[in-house]
Structures are given as C-alpha cells and as structure tokens.
Amino acid sequence: MTMTTHSPALVPFADNSASRTIGGMTVENGTDSIAFYGQTDFSRDKAGLARAQALLAFMQQVVTTLEAQKDLPDALPPRKPAKVDNPFV
C-alpha cells in the first residue's frame, strides 16, 4: 500500500502548495480549486479499504468546506493565462 503525505494535513483550499498521494493518485491543493491526477486501485483488501477511506475522508472535507462558504459563486471566472517572459531572448 502506498500512502504518502507531503504535508501534515491537507486542508482543502488552504494554500496553493500542499499535495497528498493516495495510492498512485495525487491530490494538489489550491485556493480556488483542487486537482486530482494519476490513478489508484481500490482492491478488495485492507490496502484498498485504506485508500478508499483516505479518499472519502478528504472528499468529505472538501464538501464540508464548500458547504460552509456562504458566498459560494455559481462558477469561477475563467483563468487568464499568466504572461511569462521568454527565457531565450
């Protein structure tokens, strides 16, 4: 079972740098959104149960955080791409 935590506690929407790995899936925190990428298997064993419980617990934190926000918008405005100076000139 692979369960790596890159931060002591991943608090949904608290920062733009914390991440957590559950199996082979990475959860990256952000102040506006949370990204999930990779994949993990929920095998029919104790390791699969632990991964499923970890994901469920985090998702419940996300739902609780969103429900508690009184001024939750219908949708966020589209992100504007950041301009980056060309390092080759």
Phi and psi restraints in degrees (range 20) as a CNS / XPLOR table:
assign (resid 1 and name C) (resid 2 and name N)
       (resid 2 and name CA) (resid 2 and name C) 1.0 -105.8 20.0 2
assign (resid 2 and name N) (resid 2 and name CA)
       (resid 2 and name C) (resid 3 and name N) 1.0 118.6 20.0 2
assign (resid 2 and name C) (resid 3 and name N)
       (resid 3 and name CA) (resid 3 and name C) 1.0 -141.8 20.0 2
assign (resid 3 and name N) (resid 3 and name CA)
       (resid 3 and name C) (resid 4 and name N) 1.0 100.1 20.0 2
assign (resid 3 and name C) (resid 4 and name N)
       (resid 4 and name CA) (resid 4 and name C) 1.0 -111.5 20.0 2
assign (resid 4 and name N) (resid 4 and name CA)
       (resid 4 and name C) (resid 5 and name N) 1.0 135.8 20.0 2
assign (resid 4 and name C) (resid 5 and name N)
       (resid 5 and name CA) (resid 5 and name C) 1.0 -116.9 20.0 2
assign (resid 5 and name N) (resid 5 and name CA)
       (resid 5 and name C) (resid 6 and name N) 1.0 123.3 20.0 2
assign (resid 5 and name C) (resid 6 and name N)
       (resid 6 and name CA) (resid 6 and name C) 1.0 -88.8 20.0 2
assign (resid 6 and name N) (resid 6 and name CA)
       (resid 6 and name C) (resid 7 and name N) 1.0 -11.0 20.0 2
assign (resid 6 and name C) (resid 7 and name N)
       (resid 7 and name CA) (resid 7 and name C) 1.0 -137.1 20.0 2
assign (resid 7 and name N) (resid 7 and name CA)
       (resid 7 and name C) (resid 8 and name N) 1.0 153.1 20.0 2
assign (resid 7 and name C) (resid 8 and name N)
       (resid 8 and name CA) (resid 8 and name C) 1.0 -56.1 20.0 2
assign (resid 8 and name N) (resid 8 and name CA)
       (resid 8 and name C) (resid 9 and name N) 1.0 -43.6 20.0 2
assign (resid 8 and name C) (resid 9 and name N)
       (resid 9 and name CA) (resid 9 and name C) 1.0 -147.2 20.0 2
assign (resid 9 and name N) (resid 9 and name CA)
       (resid 9 and name C) (resid 10 and name N) 1.0 128.8 20.0 2
assign (resid 9 and name C) (resid 10 and name N)
       (resid 10 and name CA) (resid 10 and name C) 1.0 -90.1 20.0 2
assign (resid 10 and name N) (resid 10 and name CA)
       (resid 10 and name C) (resid 11 and name N) 1.0 107.2 20.0 2
assign (resid 10 and name C) (resid 11 and name N)
       (resid 11 and name CA) (resid 11 and name C) 1.0 -96.9 20.0 2
assign (resid 11 and name N) (resid 11 and name CA)
       (resid 11 and name C) (resid 12 and name N) 1.0 117.2 20.0 2
assign (resid 11 and name C) (resid 12 and name N)
       (resid 12 and name CA) (resid 12 and name C) 1.0 -53.4 20.0 2
assign (resid 12 and name N) (resid 12 and name CA)
       (resid 12 and name C) (resid 13 and name N) 1.0 131.7 20.0 2
assign (resid 12 and name C) (resid 13 and name N)
       (resid 13 and name CA) (resid 13 and name C) 1.0 66.3 20.0 2
assign (resid 13 and name N) (resid 13 and name CA)
       (resid 13 and name C) (resid 14 and name N) 1.0 14.1 20.0 2
assign (resid 13 and name C) (resid 14 and name N)
       (resid 14 and name CA) (resid 14 and name C) 1.0 -80.7 20.0 2
assign (resid 14 and name N) (resid 14 and name CA)
       (resid 14 and name C) (resid 15 and name N) 1.0 -27.8 20.0 2
assign (resid 14 and name C) (resid 15 and name N)
       (resid 15 and name CA) (resid 15 and name C) 1.0 -158.8 20.0 2
assign (resid 15 and name N) (resid 15 and name CA)
       (resid 15 and name C) (resid 16 and name N) 1.0 178.1 20.0 2
assign (resid 15 and name C) (resid 16 and name N)
       (resid 16 and name CA) (resid 16 and name C) 1.0 -109.5 20.0 2
assign (resid 16 and name N) (resid 16 and name CA)
       (resid 16 and name C) (resid 17 and name N) 1.0 20.5 20.0 2
assign (resid 16 and name C) (resid 17 and name N)
       (resid 17 and name CA) (resid 17 and name C) 1.0 -133.1 20.0 2
assign (resid 17 and name N) (resid 17 and name CA)
       (resid 17 and name C) (resid 18 and name N) 1.0 -18.7 20.0 2
assign (resid 17 and name C) (resid 18 and name N)
       (resid 18 and name CA) (resid 18 and name C) 1.0 -77.6 20.0 2
assign (resid 18 and name N) (resid 18 and name CA)
       (resid 18 and name C) (resid 19 and name N) 1.0 146.4 20.0 2
assign (resid 18 and name C) (resid 19 and name N)
       (resid 19 and name CA) (resid 19 and name C) 1.0 -144.8 20.0 2
assign (resid 19 and name N) (resid 19 and name CA)
       (resid 19 and name C) (resid 20 and name N) 1.0 162.5 20.0 2
assign (resid 19 and name C) (resid 20 and name N)
       (resid 20 and name CA) (resid 20 and name C) 1.0 -145.2 20.0 2
assign (resid 20 and name N) (resid 20 and name CA)
       (resid 20 and name C) (resid 21 and name N) 1.0 142.4 20.0 2
assign (resid 20 and name C) (resid 21 and name N)
       (resid 21 and name CA) (resid 21 and name C) 1.0 -111.7 20.0 2
assign (resid 21 and name N) (resid 21 and name CA)
       (resid 21 and name C) (resid 22 and name N) 1.0 128.5 20.0 2
assign (resid 21 and name C) (resid 22 and name N)
       (resid 22 and name CA) (resid 22 and name C) 1.0 -119.3 20.0 2
assign (resid 22 and name N) (resid 22 and name CA)
       (resid 22 and name C) (resid 23 and name N) 1.0 109.8 20.0 2
assign (resid 22 and name C) (resid 23 and name N)
       (resid 23 and name CA) (resid 23 and name C) 1.0 62.1 20.0 2
assign (resid 23 and name N) (resid 23 and name CA)
       (resid 23 and name C) (resid 24 and name N) 1.0 -121.7 20.0 2
assign (resid 23 and name C) (resid 24 and name N)
       (resid 24 and name CA) (resid 24 and name C) 1.0 -104.1 20.0 2
assign (resid 24 and name N) (resid 24 and name CA)
       (resid 24 and name C) (resid 25 and name N) 1.0 11.3 20.0 2
assign (resid 24 and name C) (resid 25 and name N)
       (resid 25 and name CA) (resid 25 and name C) 1.0 -104.2 20.0 2
assign (resid 25 and name N) (resid 25 and name CA)
       (resid 25 and name C) (resid 26 and name N) 1.0 132.5 20.0 2
assign (resid 25 and name C) (resid 26 and name N)
       (resid 26 and name CA) (resid 26 and name C) 1.0 -104.6 20.0 2
assign (resid 26 and name N) (resid 26 and name CA)
       (resid 26 and name C) (resid 27 and name N) 1.0 136.3 20.0 2
assign (resid 26 and name C) (resid 27 and name N)
       (resid 27 and name CA) (resid 27 and name C) 1.0 -112.3 20.0 2
assign (resid 27 and name N) (resid 27 and name CA)
       (resid 27 and name C) (resid 28 and name N) 1.0 117.9 20.0 2
assign (resid 27 and name C) (resid 28 and name N)
       (resid 28 and name CA) (resid 28 and name C) 1.0 -107.8 20.0 2
assign (resid 28 and name N) (resid 28 and name CA)
       (resid 28 and name C) (resid 29 and name N) 1.0 125.7 20.0 2
assign (resid 28 and name C) (resid 29 and name N)
       (resid 29 and name CA) (resid 29 and name C) 1.0 -77.9 20.0 2
assign (resid 29 and name N) (resid 29 and name CA)
       (resid 29 and name C) (resid 30 and name N) 1.0 151.9 20.0 2
assign (resid 29 and name C) (resid 30 and name N)
       (resid 30 and name CA) (resid 30 and name C) 1.0 -152.8 20.0 2
assign (resid 30 and name N) (resid 30 and name CA)
       (resid 30 and name C) (resid 31 and name N) 1.0 159.7 20.0 2
assign (resid 30 and name C) (resid 31 and name N)
       (resid 31 and name CA) (resid 31 and name C) 1.0 -78.1 20.0 2
assign (resid 31 and name N) (resid 31 and name CA)
       (resid 31 and name C) (resid 32 and name N) 1.0 -23.3 20.0 2
assign (resid 31 and name C) (resid 32 and name N)
       (resid 32 and name CA) (resid 32 and name C) 1.0 -105.6 20.0 2
assign (resid 32 and name N) (resid 32 and name CA)
       (resid 32 and name C) (resid 33 and name N) 1.0 -24.8 20.0 2
assign (resid 32 and name C) (resid 33 and name N)
       (resid 33 and name CA) (resid 33 and name C) 1.0 -157.6 20.0 2
assign (resid 33 and name N) (resid 33 and name CA)
       (resid 33 and name C) (resid 34 and name N) 1.0 165.8 20.0 2
assign (resid 33 and name C) (resid 34 and name N)
       (resid 34 and name CA) (resid 34 and name C) 1.0 -123.7 20.0 2
assign (resid 34 and name N) (resid 34 and name CA)
       (resid 34 and name C) (resid 35 and name N) 1.0 130.0 20.0 2
assign (resid 34 and name C) (resid 35 and name N)
       (resid 35 and name CA) (resid 35 and name C) 1.0 -105.2 20.0 2
assign (resid 35 and name N) (resid 35 and name CA)
       (resid 35 and name C) (resid 36 and name N) 1.0 139.7 20.0 2
assign (resid 35 and name C) (resid 36 and name N)
       (resid 36 and name CA) (resid 36 and name C) 1.0 -118.7 20.0 2
assign (resid 36 and name N) (resid 36 and name CA)
       (resid 36 and name C) (resid 37 and name N) 1.0 131.7 20.0 2
assign (resid 36 and name C) (resid 37 and name N)
       (resid 37 and name CA) (resid 37 and name C) 1.0 -150.0 20.0 2
assign (resid 37 and name N) (resid 37 and name CA)
       (resid 37 and name C) (resid 38 and name N) 1.0 162.0 20.0 2
assign (resid 37 and name C) (resid 38 and name N)
       (resid 38 and name CA) (resid 38 and name C) 1.0 95.5 20.0 2
assign (resid 38 and name N) (resid 38 and name CA)
       (resid 38 and name C) (resid 39 and name N) 1.0 -161.2 20.0 2
assign (resid 38 and name C) (resid 39 and name N)
       (resid 39 and name CA) (resid 39 and name C) 1.0 -153.3 20.0 2
assign (resid 39 and name N) (resid 39 and name CA)
       (resid 39 and name C) (resid 40 and name N) 1.0 156.8 20.0 2
assign (resid 39 and name C) (resid 40 and name N)
       (resid 40 and name CA) (resid 40 and name C) 1.0 -144.0 20.0 2
assign (resid 40 and name N) (resid 40 and name CA)
       (resid 40 and name C) (resid 41 and name N) 1.0 157.8 20.0 2
assign (resid 40 and name C) (resid 41 and name N)
       (resid 41 and name CA) (resid 41 and name C) 1.0 -109.1 20.0 2
assign (resid 41 and name N) (resid 41 and name CA)
       (resid 41 and name C) (resid 42 and name N) 1.0 140.5 20.0 2
assign (resid 41 and name C) (resid 42 and name N)
       (resid 42 and name CA) (resid 42 and name C) 1.0 -103.4 20.0 2
assign (resid 42 and name N) (resid 42 and name CA)
       (resid 42 and name C) (resid 43 and name N) 1.0 82.8 20.0 2
assign (resid 42 and name C) (resid 43 and name N)
       (resid 43 and name CA) (resid 43 and name C) 1.0 -71.4 20.0 2
assign (resid 43 and name N) (resid 43 and name CA)
       (resid 43 and name C) (resid 44 and name N) 1.0 158.7 20.0 2
assign (resid 43 and name C) (resid 44 and name N)
       (resid 44 and name CA) (resid 44 and name C) 1.0 -85.2 20.0 2
assign (resid 44 and name N) (resid 44 and name CA)
       (resid 44 and name C) (resid 45 and name N) 1.0 63.9 20.0 2
assign (resid 44 and name C) (resid 45 and name N)
       (resid 45 and name CA) (resid 45 and name C) 1.0 -154.4 20.0 2
assign (resid 45 and name N) (resid 45 and name CA)
       (resid 45 and name C) (resid 46 and name N) 1.0 -177.0 20.0 2
assign (resid 45 and name C) (resid 46 and name N)
       (resid 46 and name CA) (resid 46 and name C) 1.0 -64.7 20.0 2
assign (resid 46 and name N) (resid 46 and name CA)
       (resid 46 and name C) (resid 47 and name N) 1.0 -35.2 20.0 2
assign (resid 46 and name C) (resid 47 and name N)
       (resid 47 and name CA) (resid 47 and name C) 1.0 -64.9 20.0 2
assign (resid 47 and name N) (resid 47 and name CA)
       (resid 47 and name C) (resid 48 and name N) 1.0 -43.2 20.0 2
assign (resid 47 and name C) (resid 48 and name N)
       (resid 48 and name CA) (resid 48 and name C) 1.0 -64.0 20.0 2
assign (resid 48 and name N) (resid 48 and name CA)
       (resid 48 and name C) (resid 49 and name N) 1.0 -40.5 20.0 2
assign (resid 48 and name C) (resid 49 and name N)
       (resid 49 and name CA) (resid 49 and name C) 1.0 -62.1 20.0 2
assign (resid 49 and name N) (resid 49 and name CA)
       (resid 49 and name C) (resid 50 and name N) 1.0 -43.0 20.0 2
assign (resid 49 and name C) (resid 50 and name N)
       (resid 50 and name CA) (resid 50 and name C) 1.0 -63.0 20.0 2
assign (resid 50 and name N) (resid 50 and name CA)
       (resid 50 and name C) (resid 51 and name N) 1.0 -41.7 20.0 2
assign (resid 50 and name C) (resid 51 and name N)
       (resid 51 and name CA) (resid 51 and name C) 1.0 -65.0 20.0 2
assign (resid 51 and name N) (resid 51 and name CA)
       (resid 51 and name C) (resid 52 and name N) 1.0 -43.8 20.0 2
assign (resid 51 and name C) (resid 52 and name N)
       (resid 52 and name CA) (resid 52 and name C) 1.0 -63.6 20.0 2
assign (resid 52 and name N) (resid 52 and name CA)
       (resid 52 and name C) (resid 53 and name N) 1.0 -41.5 20.0 2
assign (resid 52 and name C) (resid 53 and name N)
       (resid 53 and name CA) (resid 53 and name C) 1.0 -65.5 20.0 2
assign (resid 53 and name N) (resid 53 and name CA)
       (resid 53 and name C) (resid 54 and name N) 1.0 -39.8 20.0 2
assign (resid 53 and name C) (resid 54 and name N)
       (resid 54 and name CA) (resid 54 and name C) 1.0 -64.4 20.0 2
assign (resid 54 and name N) (resid 54 and name CA)
       (resid 54 and name C) (resid 55 and name N) 1.0 -43.7 20.0 2
assign (resid 54 and name C) (resid 55 and name N)
       (resid 55 and name CA) (resid 55 and name C) 1.0 -67.0 20.0 2
assign (resid 55 and name N) (resid 55 and name CA)
       (resid 55 and name C) (resid 56 and name N) 1.0 -43.3 20.0 2
assign (resid 55 and name C) (resid 56 and name N)
       (resid 56 and name CA) (resid 56 and name C) 1.0 -61.6 20.0 2
assign (resid 56 and name N) (resid 56 and name CA)
       (resid 56 and name C) (resid 57 and name N) 1.0 -43.4 20.0 2
assign (resid 56 and name C) (resid 57 and name N)
       (resid 57 and name CA) (resid 57 and name C) 1.0 -63.2 20.0 2
assign (resid 57 and name N) (resid 57 and name CA)
       (resid 57 and name C) (resid 58 and name N) 1.0 -42.4 20.0 2
assign (resid 57 and name C) (resid 58 and name N)
       (resid 58 and name CA) (resid 58 and name C) 1.0 -67.0 20.0 2
assign (resid 58 and name N) (resid 58 and name CA)
       (resid 58 and name C) (resid 59 and name N) 1.0 -44.0 20.0 2
assign (resid 58 and name C) (resid 59 and name N)
       (resid 59 and name CA) (resid 59 and name C) 1.0 -62.0 20.0 2
assign (resid 59 and name N) (resid 59 and name CA)
       (resid 59 and name C) (resid 60 and name N) 1.0 -35.0 20.0 2
assign (resid 59 and name C) (resid 60 and name N)
       (resid 60 and name CA) (resid 60 and name C) 1.0 -65.6 20.0 2
assign (resid 60 and name N) (resid 60 and name CA)
       (resid 60 and name C) (resid 61 and name N) 1.0 -37.3 20.0 2
assign (resid 60 and name C) (resid 61 and name N)
       (resid 61 and name CA) (resid 61 and name C) 1.0 -62.4 20.0 2
assign (resid 61 and name N) (resid 61 and name CA)
       (resid 61 and name C) (resid 62 and name N) 1.0 -41.6 20.0 2
assign (resid 61 and name C) (resid 62 and name N)
       (resid 62 and name CA) (resid 62 and name C) 1.0 -61.9 20.0 2
assign (resid 62 and name N) (resid 62 and name CA)
       (resid 62 and name C) (resid 63 and name N) 1.0 -48.1 20.0 2
assign (resid 62 and name C) (resid 63 and name N)
       (resid 63 and name CA) (resid 63 and name C) 1.0 -61.5 20.0 2
assign (resid 63 and name N) (resid 63 and name CA)
       (resid 63 and name C) (resid 64 and name N) 1.0 -45.4 20.0 2
assign (resid 63 and name C) (resid 64 and name N)
       (resid 64 and name CA) (resid 64 and name C) 1.0 -61.3 20.0 2
assign (resid 64 and name N) (resid 64 and name CA)
       (resid 64 and name C) (resid 65 and name N) 1.0 -42.1 20.0 2
assign (resid 64 and name C) (resid 65 and name N)
       (resid 65 and name CA) (resid 65 and name C) 1.0 -63.9 20.0 2
assign (resid 65 and name N) (resid 65 and name CA)
       (resid 65 and name C) (resid 66 and name N) 1.0 -45.0 20.0 2
assign (resid 65 and name C) (resid 66 and name N)
       (resid 66 and name CA) (resid 66 and name C) 1.0 -66.9 20.0 2
assign (resid 66 and name N) (resid 66 and name CA)
       (resid 66 and name C) (resid 67 and name N) 1.0 -41.4 20.0 2
assign (resid 66 and name C) (resid 67 and name N)
       (resid 67 and name CA) (resid 67 and name C) 1.0 -63.7 20.0 2
assign (resid 67 and name N) (resid 67 and name CA)
       (resid 67 and name C) (resid 68 and name N) 1.0 -31.1 20.0 2
assign (resid 67 and name C) (resid 68 and name N)
       (resid 68 and name CA) (resid 68 and name C) 1.0 -77.6 20.0 2
assign (resid 68 and name N) (resid 68 and name CA)
       (resid 68 and name C) (resid 69 and name N) 1.0 -15.8 20.0 2
assign (resid 68 and name C) (resid 69 and name N)
       (resid 69 and name CA) (resid 69 and name C) 1.0 -80.9 20.0 2
assign (resid 69 and name N) (resid 69 and name CA)
       (resid 69 and name C) (resid 70 and name N) 1.0 110.8 20.0 2
assign (resid 69 and name C) (resid 70 and name N)
       (resid 70 and name CA) (resid 70 and name C) 1.0 -70.0 20.0 2
assign (resid 70 and name N) (resid 70 and name CA)
       (resid 70 and name C) (resid 71 and name N) 1.0 -32.2 20.0 2
assign (resid 70 and name C) (resid 71 and name N)
       (resid 71 and name CA) (resid 71 and name C) 1.0 -103.2 20.0 2
assign (resid 71 and name N) (resid 71 and name CA)
       (resid 71 and name C) (resid 72 and name N) 1.0 36.5 20.0 2
assign (resid 71 and name C) (resid 72 and name N)
       (resid 72 and name CA) (resid 72 and name C) 1.0 -64.1 20.0 2
assign (resid 72 and name N) (resid 72 and name CA)
       (resid 72 and name C) (resid 73 and name N) 1.0 120.5 20.0 2
assign (resid 72 and name C) (resid 73 and name N)
       (resid 73 and name CA) (resid 73 and name C) 1.0 -73.2 20.0 2
assign (resid 73 and name N) (resid 73 and name CA)
       (resid 73 and name C) (resid 74 and name N) 1.0 161.9 20.0 2
assign (resid 73 and name C) (resid 74 and name N)
       (resid 74 and name CA) (resid 74 and name C) 1.0 -63.8 20.0 2
assign (resid 74 and name N) (resid 74 and name CA)
       (resid 74 and name C) (resid 75 and name N) 1.0 -38.5 20.0 2
assign (resid 74 and name C) (resid 75 and name N)
       (resid 75 and name CA) (resid 75 and name C) 1.0 -159.4 20.0 2
assign (resid 75 and name N) (resid 75 and name CA)
       (resid 75 and name C) (resid 76 and name N) 1.0 151.3 20.0 2
assign (resid 75 and name C) (resid 76 and name N)
       (resid 76 and name CA) (resid 76 and name C) 1.0 -79.5 20.0 2
assign (resid 76 and name N) (resid 76 and name CA)
       (resid 76 and name C) (resid 77 and name N) 1.0 148.7 20.0 2
assign (resid 76 and name C) (resid 77 and name N)
       (resid 77 and name CA) (resid 77 and name C) 1.0 -65.7 20.0 2
assign (resid 77 and name N) (resid 77 and name CA)
       (resid 77 and name C) (resid 78 and name N) 1.0 153.0 20.0 2
assign (resid 77 and name C) (resid 78 and name N)
       (resid 78 and name CA) (resid 78 and name C) 1.0 -59.6 20.0 2
assign (resid 78 and name N) (resid 78 and name CA)
       (resid 78 and name C) (resid 79 and name N) 1.0 144.4 20.0 2
assign (resid 78 and name C) (resid 79 and name N)
       (resid 79 and name CA) (resid 79 and name C) 1.0 -73.5 20.0 2
assign (resid 79 and name N) (resid 79 and name CA)
       (resid 79 and name C) (resid 80 and name N) 1.0 138.0 20.0 2
assign (resid 79 and name C) (resid 80 and name N)
       (resid 80 and name CA) (resid 80 and name C) 1.0 -90.1 20.0 2
assign (resid 80 and name N) (resid 80 and name CA)
       (resid 80 and name C) (resid 81 and name N) 1.0 131.1 20.0 2
assign (resid 80 and name C) (resid 81 and name N)
       (resid 81 and name CA) (resid 81 and name C) 1.0 -63.4 20.0 2
assign (resid 81 and name N) (resid 81 and name CA)
       (resid 81 and name C) (resid 82 and name N) 1.0 138.9 20.0 2
assign (resid 81 and name C) (resid 82 and name N)
       (resid 82 and name CA) (resid 82 and name C) 1.0 -78.0 20.0 2
assign (resid 82 and name N) (resid 82 and name CA)
       (resid 82 and name C) (resid 83 and name N) 1.0 139.4 20.0 2
assign (resid 82 and name C) (resid 83 and name N)
       (resid 83 and name CA) (resid 83 and name C) 1.0 -84.9 20.0 2
assign (resid 83 and name N) (resid 83 and name CA)
       (resid 83 and name C) (resid 84 and name N) 1.0 129.2 20.0 2
assign (resid 83 and name C) (resid 84 and name N)
       (resid 84 and name CA) (resid 84 and name C) 1.0 -119.8 20.0 2
assign (resid 84 and name N) (resid 84 and name CA)
       (resid 84 and name C) (resid 85 and name N) 1.0 132.1 20.0 2
assign (resid 84 and name C) (resid 85 and name N)
       (resid 85 and name CA) (resid 85 and name C) 1.0 -65.0 20.0 2
assign (resid 85 and name N) (resid 85 and name CA)
       (resid 85 and name C) (resid 86 and name N) 1.0 141.7 20.0 2
assign (resid 85 and name C) (resid 86 and name N)
       (resid 86 and name CA) (resid 86 and name C) 1.0 -71.2 20.0 2
assign (resid 86 and name N) (resid 86 and name CA)
       (resid 86 and name C) (resid 87 and name N) 1.0 118.0 20.0 2
assign (resid 86 and name C) (resid 87 and name N)
       (resid 87 and name CA) (resid 87 and name C) 1.0 -76.2 20.0 2
assign (resid 87 and name N) (resid 87 and name CA)
       (resid 87 and name C) (resid 88 and name N) 1.0 -5.8 20.0 2
assign (resid 87 and name C) (resid 88 and name N)
       (resid 88 and name CA) (resid 88 and name C) 1.0 -100.0 20.0 2
assign (resid 88 and name N) (resid 88 and name CA)
       (resid 88 and name C) (resid 89 and name N) 1.0 3.8 20.0 2
